[in-house]
Amino acid sequence: MRYTSISEELEVTKFKKRVEREFEGYFEKNGFNLIEPRIFQKYDMYVRSNFRQDSSRTVKVLSGNSRIYILRPDITTNILGEIFSKWDGEPPLKVYYNSKIYLNRPDGKILENYQMGIESLGEDVFKADQEIVHMGTRLMGTLGRPVILELGSSKYLDGLFKELDLDQDEESEIRDLISKKNRYGLRIRLKELELEGTVLDHIFELQGDMREVIQRANSHPMNSEMREAIDELESLMEGSSSRYSSGEIKFDLSMLPDLDYYDGIIFKGYCLGVPNKILSGGRYDRLTEEFGLRVPAIGFMIDLDLVTRIRMEEER
């Protein structure tokens, strides 16, 4: 966040601290305990968990023994190593963090972004999914503007791509077009690959009202992984529909996770008048195996810089 004067910086910092205390109180009320992530992260561990990410955006540091580290670009992978070195998986563990991530910007400067978030480890999957989605929606509700939480599953597209005869580069290209919502580009590429008429040709129709999306999805062929994605999303919403107002949550089966390690429920939160996502998260059970023990795991991060700016605008 940039400031035009020291008085503005002090005002914003004071306001942000107020929001931090509010969110920390909410997390602790719901049984989450503070964990402080380390600033450095092993480069090879991050790349292994996020093989599709642009590693040029990571801020790299060379240690005294010539090993490459990075300033943390993601807090979840940063804290898991710390947690699993001291935890045997029992009982369920619920933590929250309040820290920064660091990324290279296109202009060569380093982006510092304040984030808060929670991680639920070892909890019953259905119970944890309900709790995390509910808490994310509640925090979005403090913005004072209309909000939408887009809910999807990485399993749907993962399952779909397993049905297609694509090489890695072709799949990456299609995923990129979907993530950018590039309808025209996707239509052209599918024609070139002779994939017209497949579910990919209708992927942008699978977003919107929950029941309508499920109805449309059921009209297309599905393998077991795609069916599992639909069943999990449907069960999640049916089990917690009384918590949400109409229009607050939308389904999006074309949603792709921001990070490769998500392997189930994924979600992103937006509010009126702001193009960037305010909140994002999802389930990442598979990632925990890389730290020596597979446990159910889900969490989210909320962009504290954006939340601060929006709430200051609403209170003025």
Residue frames relative to the residue before (quaternion, step in Angstrom):
aa qw qx qy qz dx dy dz
M 1.0000 0.0000 0.0000 0.0000 0.00 0.00 0.00
R 0.2450 -0.7864 0.5526 0.1272 3.59 -0.83 1.03
Y 0.2017 -0.7873 0.5761 0.0872 3.56 -1.10 0.74
T 0.3958 -0.7228 0.5191 0.2269 3.56 -1.13 0.67
S 0.7953 0.0673 -0.0324 0.6016 3.59 1.24 -0.34
I 0.6194 -0.5427 0.4052 0.3971 3.57 -1.26 0.34
S 0.6203 0.5445 -0.3554 0.4387 3.58 1.05 -0.66
E 0.6321 0.5148 -0.3300 0.4760 3.58 1.06 -0.74
E 0.6449 0.5247 -0.3263 0.4498 3.60 0.94 -0.86
L 0.6678 0.4963 -0.3057 0.4629 3.59 0.94 -0.87
E 0.6389 0.5303 -0.3215 0.4552 3.57 1.03 -0.81
V 0.6819 0.4824 -0.2852 0.4701 3.58 0.89 -0.97
T 0.6497 0.5232 -0.3209 0.4486 3.59 0.94 -0.86
K 0.6405 0.5189 -0.3168 0.4692 3.58 1.00 -0.84
F 0.6598 0.5032 -0.3015 0.4696 3.57 0.95 -0.90
K 0.6540 0.5214 -0.3143 0.4491 3.57 0.95 -0.91
K 0.6327 0.5260 -0.3347 0.4594 3.60 0.98 -0.76
R 0.6201 0.5369 -0.3418 0.4587 3.58 1.06 -0.69
V 0.6535 0.4965 -0.3052 0.4830 3.57 1.00 -0.87
E 0.6194 0.5493 -0.3369 0.4486 3.60 0.96 -0.83
R 0.6782 0.4859 -0.3023 0.4611 3.59 0.82 -0.96
E 0.6258 0.5394 -0.3322 0.4551 3.59 1.04 -0.78
F 0.6977 0.4631 -0.2702 0.4751 3.58 0.86 -0.99
E 0.6261 0.5319 -0.3398 0.4578 3.59 0.98 -0.79
G 0.6427 0.5205 -0.3208 0.4616 3.58 0.99 -0.81
Y 0.6484 0.5139 -0.3106 0.4681 3.57 1.03 -0.81
F 0.6522 0.5080 -0.3180 0.4642 3.59 0.93 -0.86
E 0.6950 0.4787 -0.2808 0.4571 3.58 0.84 -0.97
K 0.5966 0.5581 -0.3517 0.4570 3.58 1.11 -0.65
N 0.7309 0.4001 -0.2150 0.5094 3.57 1.13 -0.69
G 0.6659 -0.5774 0.2827 0.3785 3.59 1.20 0.52
F 0.5269 0.6182 -0.4227 0.4020 3.61 1.22 0.33
N 0.2162 -0.7850 0.5731 0.0925 3.56 -1.04 0.87
L 0.5597 -0.6473 0.4161 0.3075 3.55 -1.06 0.81
I 0.0145 -0.7469 0.6645 0.0204 3.54 -1.14 0.81
E 0.2667 -0.7728 0.5584 0.1408 3.57 -0.99 0.84
P 0.3053 -0.7862 0.5075 0.1766 3.62 -0.41 1.18
R 0.5110 -0.6136 0.5025 0.3315 3.52 -1.23 0.52
I 0.5364 -0.6505 0.4336 0.3178 3.55 -1.11 0.65
F 0.7417 0.3641 -0.2143 0.5210 3.61 1.11 -0.66
Q 0.1029 -0.7770 0.6204 0.0282 3.53 -1.22 0.66
K 0.5155 -0.6355 0.4682 0.3335 3.58 -1.06 0.70
Y 0.4874 -0.6994 0.4484 0.2688 3.54 -0.75 1.10
D 0.6824 0.5009 -0.3065 0.4354 3.61 0.83 -0.93
M 0.6315 0.5269 -0.3398 0.4562 3.59 1.05 -0.69
Y 0.6573 0.5059 -0.3174 0.4597 3.59 0.94 -0.84
V 0.6750 0.4985 -0.2979 0.4551 3.59 0.86 -0.95
R 0.6382 0.5334 -0.3290 0.4471 3.60 1.00 -0.79
S 0.7054 0.4473 -0.2556 0.4868 3.58 1.08 -0.70
N 0.7870 0.2347 -0.0963 0.5624 3.58 1.22 -0.49
F 0.0236 0.8758 -0.4818 0.0185 3.54 0.83 1.04
R 0.6767 0.4759 -0.3153 0.4650 3.64 1.13 -0.36
Q 0.5489 0.6389 -0.3951 0.3666 3.60 1.22 -0.21
D 0.5091 -0.6251 0.5025 0.3122 3.55 -1.25 0.56
S 0.2693 -0.8097 0.5003 0.1466 3.59 -0.17 1.27
S 0.5344 0.6283 -0.4164 0.3823 3.61 1.20 -0.27
R 0.6174 0.5543 -0.3491 0.4356 3.59 1.20 -0.36
T 0.5904 0.5768 -0.3801 0.4175 3.60 1.19 -0.30
V 0.3916 -0.7026 0.5497 0.2254 3.56 -1.10 0.80
K 0.1651 -0.8425 0.5110 0.0433 3.57 -0.26 1.29
V 0.1106 -0.7714 0.6261 0.0273 3.51 -1.18 0.81
L 0.2680 -0.7593 0.5738 0.1496 3.59 -0.95 0.88
S 0.3152 -0.7726 0.5221 0.1765 3.58 -0.65 1.13
G 0.7285 -0.4448 0.3053 0.4222 3.57 -1.31 0.10
N 0.7230 0.3808 -0.2410 0.5237 3.59 1.16 -0.54
S 0.5593 -0.6596 0.3376 0.3716 3.56 1.32 0.54
R 0.4371 0.6563 -0.4956 0.3642 3.58 1.10 0.55
I 0.4023 -0.7317 0.5006 0.2285 3.58 -0.96 0.87
Y 0.0330 -0.7546 0.6554 0.0022 3.54 -0.96 1.01
I 0.2216 -0.7480 0.6001 0.1766 3.55 -1.29 0.18
L 0.4869 -0.5749 0.5503 0.3600 3.52 -1.28 0.43
R 0.5781 -0.6623 0.3268 0.3468 3.54 -0.62 1.15
P 0.1900 -0.7771 0.5921 0.0973 3.60 -0.79 1.07
D 0.7657 0.1577 -0.0682 0.6198 3.55 1.33 -0.27
I 0.3699 -0.7766 0.4669 0.2053 3.57 -0.73 1.01
T 0.5826 0.6013 -0.3864 0.3869 3.62 1.02 -0.66
T 0.7133 0.4252 -0.2733 0.4855 3.62 0.70 -1.01
N 0.5986 0.5847 -0.3541 0.4176 3.56 1.14 -0.61
I 0.7654 0.3903 -0.2179 0.4631 3.59 0.84 -0.92
L 0.5481 0.6437 -0.4116 0.3404 3.61 1.12 -0.47
G 0.6397 0.5266 -0.3332 0.4500 3.59 0.95 -0.82
E 0.6469 0.5184 -0.3020 0.4708 3.53 1.04 -0.84
I 0.6703 0.5049 -0.2954 0.4567 3.59 0.94 -0.89
F 0.7460 0.4411 -0.2439 0.4352 3.58 0.72 -1.08
S 0.5710 0.5650 -0.3988 0.4424 3.59 1.19 -0.16
K 0.7723 0.3216 -0.1621 0.5233 3.59 1.25 -0.33
W 0.7211 0.4238 -0.2108 0.5059 3.60 1.29 -0.16
D 0.2804 -0.7896 0.5278 0.1389 3.57 -0.93 0.93
G 0.6727 -0.5239 0.2934 0.4323 3.60 1.23 0.27
E 0.7510 0.2895 -0.1815 0.5650 3.58 1.25 -0.16
P 0.5886 -0.2935 -0.7499 0.0710 1.57 -1.80 1.77
P 0.7431 -0.3485 0.2648 0.5062 3.63 -1.21 -0.10
L 0.2334 -0.7820 0.5718 0.0839 3.53 -1.05 0.85
K 0.0459 -0.7915 0.6093 -0.0099 3.56 -0.89 1.01
V 0.0449 0.8137 -0.5733 0.0847 3.58 -0.57 1.18
Y 0.1310 -0.7523 0.6326 0.1295 3.52 -1.33 0.36
Y 0.1902 -0.7764 0.5921 0.1019 3.55 -1.25 0.46
N 0.1103 -0.7481 0.6519 0.0570 3.52 -1.32 0.43
S 0.3505 0.7533 -0.4615 0.3110 3.56 0.06 1.26
K 0.5206 -0.6217 0.4863 0.3257 3.58 -1.34 -0.26
I 0.1826 -0.7012 0.6588 0.2022 3.50 -1.38 0.28
Y 0.2550 -0.7671 0.5761 0.1213 3.58 -1.25 0.49
L 0.0642 0.7884 -0.6071 0.0763 3.56 -0.92 0.98
N 0.4900 -0.6200 0.5174 0.3284 3.56 -1.20 0.56
R 0.2852 -0.7399 0.5850 0.1703 3.54 -1.01 0.88
P 0.6553 -0.5246 0.3589 0.4082 3.62 -1.18 0.41
D 0.6831 0.4840 -0.2968 0.4594 3.61 1.11 -0.60
G 0.6245 -0.5781 0.3288 0.4095 3.58 1.28 0.16
K 0.5956 0.5524 -0.3676 0.4528 3.58 1.25 -0.22
I 0.4797 -0.6652 0.4940 0.2888 3.57 -1.28 0.31
L 0.3126 -0.7379 0.5743 0.1671 3.53 -0.86 1.04
E 0.0861 -0.7565 0.6470 0.0414 3.56 -0.97 0.95
N 0.0142 -0.8193 0.5706 -0.0536 3.56 -0.60 1.15
Y 0.3275 -0.7446 0.5525 0.1816 3.56 -0.75 1.10
Q 0.0149 0.7959 -0.6038 0.0418 3.55 -0.88 0.98
M 0.1150 -0.7174 0.6756 0.1248 3.50 -1.33 0.50
G 0.1249 0.8121 -0.5629 0.0894 3.56 -1.10 0.56
I 0.2983 -0.7379 0.5790 0.1767 3.52 -1.36 0.15
E 0.1279 -0.7512 0.6429 0.0774 3.53 -1.30 0.55
S 0.1223 -0.7739 0.6197 0.0455 3.57 -0.91 1.01
L 0.0382 -0.8307 0.5525 -0.0564 3.57 -0.47 1.26
G 0.8407 0.2152 -0.1572 0.4714 3.57 -0.95 0.92
E 0.5302 0.6320 -0.4081 0.3911 3.59 1.27 0.03
D 0.6497 -0.4827 0.4069 0.4235 3.58 -1.25 0.43
V 0.5508 -0.6722 0.3834 0.3127 3.58 -0.76 1.10
F 0.7078 0.4605 -0.2834 0.4545 3.59 0.69 -1.05
K 0.6529 0.5164 -0.3114 0.4584 3.58 0.94 -0.86
A 0.6847 0.4831 -0.2854 0.4652 3.57 0.90 -0.94
D 0.6221 0.5390 -0.3467 0.4498 3.61 0.97 -0.79
Q 0.6574 0.5078 -0.3052 0.4655 3.57 0.92 -0.91
E 0.6851 0.5013 -0.2928 0.4400 3.56 0.85 -0.98
I 0.6942 0.4870 -0.2925 0.4421 3.58 0.82 -0.97
V 0.6556 0.4941 -0.3164 0.4753 3.60 0.92 -0.86
H 0.6444 0.5192 -0.3182 0.4625 3.59 0.97 -0.83
M 0.6803 0.4849 -0.3028 0.4586 3.61 0.86 -0.90
G 0.6334 0.5277 -0.3345 0.4565 3.58 0.99 -0.75
T 0.6647 0.5003 -0.2979 0.4680 3.55 0.97 -0.87
R 0.6291 0.5353 -0.3296 0.4573 3.58 1.03 -0.77
L 0.6657 0.4850 -0.3116 0.4739 3.62 0.91 -0.82
M 0.6204 0.5276 -0.3412 0.4693 3.59 1.02 -0.73
G 0.6410 0.5600 -0.3140 0.4207 3.56 1.09 -0.72
T 0.6035 0.5655 -0.3637 0.4286 3.61 1.21 -0.24
L 0.5304 0.6775 -0.3917 0.3259 3.61 1.25 -0.19
G 0.4193 -0.7327 0.4537 0.2855 3.58 1.18 -0.37
R 0.6806 0.4044 -0.2810 0.5424 3.59 1.29 0.30
P 0.6165 -0.5093 0.4155 0.4335 3.61 -1.19 0.28
V 0.0850 -0.8068 0.5846 0.0067 3.57 -0.94 0.93
I 0.1315 -0.7581 0.6321 0.0923 3.53 -1.30 0.44
L 0.1669 -0.7396 0.6422 0.1133 3.53 -1.04 0.82
E 0.2040 -0.7717 0.5933 0.1044 3.57 -0.67 1.13
L 0.1172 -0.8210 0.5587 -0.0089 3.54 -0.67 1.19
G 0.1073 0.7931 -0.5915 0.0979 3.55 -0.85 0.99
S 0.3213 -0.7168 0.5707 0.2392 3.55 -1.26 -0.42
S 0.4483 -0.6896 0.5002 0.2707 3.57 -0.84 0.96
K 0.5682 0.6226 -0.3778 0.3832 3.60 1.18 -0.51
Y 0.6108 0.5839 -0.3692 0.3869 3.58 1.04 -0.68
L 0.7338 0.3915 -0.2396 0.5009 3.60 0.72 -1.01
D 0.5909 0.5556 -0.3744 0.4494 3.61 1.06 -0.65
G 0.6712 0.4913 -0.2907 0.4729 3.57 0.95 -0.90
L 0.6435 0.5307 -0.3207 0.4488 3.56 1.00 -0.81
F 0.6786 0.4952 -0.3033 0.4498 3.60 0.88 -0.89
K 0.5932 0.5677 -0.3687 0.4359 3.60 1.15 -0.50
E 0.6523 0.5181 -0.3076 0.4598 3.57 1.20 -0.46
L 0.6964 0.4872 -0.2530 0.4622 3.58 1.24 -0.40
D 0.4098 -0.7099 0.5235 0.2326 3.55 -1.08 0.76
L 0.2787 0.7610 -0.5263 0.2573 3.57 0.39 1.30
D 0.3822 -0.6762 0.5587 0.2906 3.56 -1.10 0.57
Q 0.7357 -0.4498 0.2707 0.4279 3.57 -1.27 0.25
D 0.6625 0.5073 -0.3135 0.4533 3.60 0.95 -0.84
E 0.6527 0.5103 -0.3138 0.4637 3.57 0.97 -0.83
E 0.6530 0.5053 -0.3170 0.4667 3.57 0.96 -0.86
S 0.6460 0.5213 -0.3220 0.4553 3.60 0.95 -0.85
E 0.6454 0.5239 -0.3155 0.4577 3.55 1.02 -0.82
I 0.6610 0.4938 -0.3039 0.4763 3.58 0.95 -0.88
R 0.6357 0.5251 -0.3267 0.4619 3.58 0.95 -0.83
D 0.6528 0.5174 -0.3158 0.4544 3.58 0.95 -0.85
L 0.6512 0.5075 -0.3150 0.4681 3.59 0.96 -0.80
I 0.6477 0.5059 -0.3152 0.4745 3.58 1.02 -0.79
S 0.6681 0.5134 -0.3117 0.4392 3.59 0.86 -0.92
K 0.7036 0.4331 -0.2508 0.5044 3.60 1.14 -0.66
K 0.3810 -0.7417 0.4618 0.3024 3.59 1.34 0.03
N 0.3112 0.7663 -0.4942 0.2679 3.56 1.07 0.78
R 0.1970 -0.8311 0.5120 0.0916 3.57 0.19 1.30
Y 0.6857 0.4865 -0.2973 0.4526 3.56 0.83 -0.98
G 0.6736 0.5013 -0.2973 0.4545 3.58 0.86 -0.96
L 0.6453 0.5142 -0.3199 0.4657 3.57 1.03 -0.80
R 0.6423 0.5302 -0.3297 0.4446 3.59 0.94 -0.85
I 0.6579 0.5092 -0.3018 0.4656 3.58 0.96 -0.90
R 0.6916 0.4819 -0.2884 0.4543 3.60 0.86 -0.96
L 0.6355 0.5219 -0.3358 0.4594 3.60 1.00 -0.74
K 0.6241 0.5284 -0.3360 0.4673 3.57 1.07 -0.70
E 0.6524 0.5180 -0.3057 0.4610 3.58 0.99 -0.86
L 0.7277 0.4136 -0.2225 0.4999 3.57 1.07 -0.78
E 0.4053 -0.7323 0.4464 0.3165 3.58 1.35 0.05
L 0.4462 0.6750 -0.4554 0.3714 3.55 0.96 0.98
E 0.3079 0.7468 -0.5259 0.2663 3.56 1.17 0.49
G 0.7703 0.3398 -0.2575 0.4742 3.56 -1.02 0.81
T 0.5569 0.5776 -0.4030 0.4403 3.60 1.27 -0.10
V 0.7091 -0.4244 0.3277 0.4579 3.58 -1.28 0.09
L 0.5874 0.5870 -0.3731 0.4137 3.60 1.06 -0.65
D 0.6149 0.5633 -0.3366 0.4374 3.56 1.12 -0.66
H 0.7549 0.3333 -0.1742 0.5373 3.60 1.24 -0.45
I 0.3380 0.8064 -0.4560 0.1657 3.58 1.28 0.07
F 0.6879 0.4819 -0.2997 0.4525 3.62 1.00 -0.70
E 0.5556 0.5688 -0.4014 0.4546 3.57 1.29 0.01
L 0.6552 0.5308 -0.2991 0.4466 3.58 1.24 -0.42
Q 0.5864 0.5158 -0.4091 0.4719 3.54 0.75 1.11
G 0.5513 0.5957 -0.4461 0.3770 3.55 -1.06 0.77
D 0.8321 -0.1226 0.1276 0.5256 3.55 -1.07 -0.80
M 0.5919 -0.6337 0.3731 0.3300 3.55 -0.88 1.03
R 0.7255 0.4458 -0.2638 0.4531 3.59 0.68 -1.06
E 0.6456 0.5158 -0.3264 0.4589 3.58 1.01 -0.74
V 0.6428 0.5220 -0.3201 0.4603 3.57 0.99 -0.80
I 0.6551 0.5043 -0.3098 0.4697 3.59 0.92 -0.88
Q 0.6408 0.5241 -0.3219 0.4594 3.58 1.00 -0.83
R 0.6665 0.4870 -0.3008 0.4777 3.59 0.95 -0.87
A 0.6467 0.5263 -0.3224 0.4481 3.58 0.94 -0.86
N 0.6650 0.5184 -0.2990 0.4468 3.57 0.99 -0.83
S 0.6209 0.5447 -0.3460 0.4451 3.59 1.23 -0.32
H 0.6749 0.4477 -0.2829 0.5138 3.59 1.32 -0.15
P 0.5947 -0.5528 0.4268 0.3982 3.62 -1.18 0.44
M 0.0447 -0.7970 0.6023 0.0050 3.57 -1.09 0.76
N 0.3068 -0.7000 0.6049 0.2238 3.54 -1.12 0.68
S 0.7516 -0.4205 0.2518 0.4414 3.59 -1.27 0.10
E 0.6554 0.5137 -0.3247 0.4485 3.61 1.01 -0.76
M 0.6500 0.4977 -0.3147 0.4804 3.58 1.01 -0.78
R 0.6417 0.5160 -0.3156 0.4715 3.58 1.01 -0.80
E 0.6262 0.5364 -0.3307 0.4591 3.57 1.02 -0.79
A 0.6299 0.5366 -0.3319 0.4529 3.59 1.00 -0.80
I 0.6685 0.4962 -0.2966 0.4678 3.58 0.91 -0.94
D 0.6670 0.5101 -0.3071 0.4479 3.58 0.88 -0.94
E 0.6622 0.5080 -0.3135 0.4529 3.61 0.94 -0.84
L 0.6604 0.4983 -0.3084 0.4694 3.58 0.95 -0.84
E 0.6599 0.5129 -0.3045 0.4568 3.56 0.95 -0.90
S 0.6620 0.5008 -0.3056 0.4664 3.59 0.94 -0.86
L 0.6291 0.5453 -0.3309 0.4442 3.57 1.00 -0.83
M 0.7253 0.4367 -0.2582 0.4655 3.58 0.80 -0.94
E 0.6397 0.5142 -0.3353 0.4625 3.59 1.01 -0.72
G 0.6866 0.4930 -0.2829 0.4533 3.58 1.07 -0.72
S 0.8034 0.2447 -0.1217 0.5290 3.59 1.17 -0.35
S 0.2927 0.8059 -0.4798 0.1861 3.60 1.24 0.32
S 0.6257 0.5616 -0.3473 0.4153 3.61 1.06 -0.62
R 0.6251 0.5683 -0.3371 0.4155 3.60 1.22 -0.37
Y 0.7641 0.3879 -0.1767 0.4842 3.57 1.15 -0.54
S 0.4246 -0.6791 0.5357 0.2674 3.53 -1.13 0.71
S 0.6497 -0.5295 0.3739 0.3971 3.56 -1.23 0.48
G 0.8072 0.2641 -0.2077 0.4854 3.57 -0.89 0.95
E 0.5265 0.6598 -0.4028 0.3538 3.58 1.26 -0.21
I 0.7858 0.1805 -0.0867 0.5852 3.58 1.10 -0.71
K 0.0854 -0.7765 0.6238 0.0225 3.54 -0.98 0.97
F 0.4008 -0.6814 0.5536 0.2619 3.56 -1.22 0.54
D 0.0316 0.7774 -0.6280 0.0145 3.58 -1.13 0.64
L 0.1601 -0.8188 0.5479 0.0609 3.57 -0.18 1.31
S 0.5938 0.5341 -0.3774 0.4687 3.59 1.27 -0.01
M 0.4594 0.7070 -0.4392 0.3100 3.59 1.27 -0.10
L 0.1490 -0.7554 0.6337 0.0745 3.52 -1.07 0.90
P 0.4979 -0.6681 0.4530 0.3170 3.60 -0.94 0.78
D 0.5482 -0.6104 0.4603 0.3392 3.57 -1.18 0.58
L 0.7780 0.2123 -0.0977 0.5833 3.56 1.15 -0.67
D 0.5802 -0.6570 0.3724 0.3051 3.56 -1.01 0.88
Y 0.6472 0.5866 -0.3371 0.3514 3.59 1.05 -0.59
Y 0.5187 0.6270 -0.4427 0.3768 3.63 1.15 -0.12
D 0.0081 -0.8254 0.5625 -0.0483 3.57 -0.92 0.91
G 0.7386 0.2855 -0.2231 0.5685 3.56 0.90 0.92
I 0.8265 -0.0515 0.0921 0.5530 3.55 -0.92 -0.97
I 0.0420 0.7670 -0.6398 0.0261 3.59 -1.00 0.89
F 0.0050 0.8117 -0.5835 0.0234 3.59 -1.10 0.58
K 0.0975 -0.7658 0.6341 0.0436 3.53 -1.29 0.58
G 0.2247 -0.8023 0.5445 0.0963 3.55 -0.97 0.89
Y 0.0599 -0.7921 0.6073 -0.0109 3.55 -1.01 0.92
C 0.1403 -0.7743 0.6055 0.1188 3.56 -1.25 0.38
L 0.6891 -0.5124 0.3356 0.3872 3.53 -1.26 0.55
G 0.8335 0.2456 -0.1851 0.4591 3.55 -0.95 0.93
V 0.7029 0.3862 -0.2543 0.5405 3.59 1.29 0.01
P 0.3317 -0.7895 0.4783 0.1947 3.63 -0.48 1.13
N 0.6807 0.4883 -0.2914 0.4618 3.59 1.10 -0.63
K 0.5553 -0.5956 0.4550 0.3603 3.56 -1.17 0.56
I 0.3776 -0.7153 0.5513 0.2045 3.53 -1.14 0.78
L 0.8021 0.0973 0.0267 0.5886 3.54 1.04 -0.88
S 0.1028 0.7845 -0.6107 0.0328 3.59 -1.13 0.57
G 0.1896 0.7839 -0.5757 0.1347 3.54 -1.16 0.57
G 0.0526 0.8054 -0.5901 0.0182 3.51 -1.30 -0.29
R 0.6255 -0.5363 0.4268 0.3728 3.51 -1.41 -0.14
Y 0.0276 -0.8197 0.5701 -0.0477 3.56 -0.97 0.97
D 0.0269 0.8452 -0.5312 0.0524 3.60 0.88 0.95
R 0.6664 0.5392 -0.3100 0.4111 3.57 0.88 -1.00
L 0.6168 0.5759 -0.3451 0.4108 3.59 1.02 -0.77
T 0.6269 0.5721 -0.3535 0.3934 3.60 0.97 -0.77
E 0.5533 0.6177 -0.3915 0.3988 3.61 1.17 -0.52
E 0.6283 0.5574 -0.3379 0.4246 3.59 1.06 -0.70
F 0.7003 0.4220 -0.2561 0.5156 3.57 1.26 -0.31
G 0.7130 -0.5243 0.2265 0.4069 3.55 1.26 0.49
L 0.8031 0.1422 -0.0696 0.5744 3.60 1.18 -0.24
R 0.2656 -0.7694 0.5584 0.1601 3.59 -0.68 1.05
V 0.0990 0.7676 -0.6251 0.1010 3.54 -0.80 1.08
P 0.5832 -0.5338 0.4452 0.4204 3.61 -1.18 0.34
A 0.0564 0.8151 -0.5694 0.0910 3.61 -0.84 0.95
I 0.1312 0.7694 -0.6143 0.1156 3.55 -0.94 0.95
G 0.1364 0.7966 -0.5812 0.0951 3.56 -1.12 0.60
F 0.1663 -0.7652 0.6028 0.1533 3.54 -1.33 -0.13
M 0.2440 -0.7129 0.6274 0.1962 3.51 -1.38 0.26
I 0.1549 -0.7532 0.6295 0.1117 3.55 -1.22 0.58
D 0.4436 -0.7141 0.4868 0.2372 3.55 -0.89 1.04
L 0.2773 -0.8123 0.4929 0.1425 3.56 -0.20 1.29
D 0.5924 0.5576 -0.3706 0.4481 3.61 1.09 -0.57
L 0.6840 0.4715 -0.2848 0.4782 3.59 0.91 -0.92
V 0.6353 0.5318 -0.3289 0.4532 3.58 0.95 -0.87
T 0.6486 0.5206 -0.3172 0.4557 3.58 0.94 -0.89
R 0.6716 0.4994 -0.3062 0.4537 3.60 0.85 -0.96
I 0.6762 0.4999 -0.3022 0.4490 3.59 0.88 -0.95
R 0.7047 0.4654 -0.2852 0.4532 3.58 0.82 -0.93
M 0.6055 0.5292 -0.3634 0.4704 3.60 1.09 -0.56
E 0.6447 0.5173 -0.3211 0.4623 3.59 0.99 -0.81
E 0.6790 0.4980 -0.2916 0.4538 3.58 0.99 -0.82
E 0.7075 0.4644 -0.2626 0.4635 3.59 1.08 -0.66
R 0.5820 0.5881 -0.3793 0.4142 3.61 1.21 -0.20
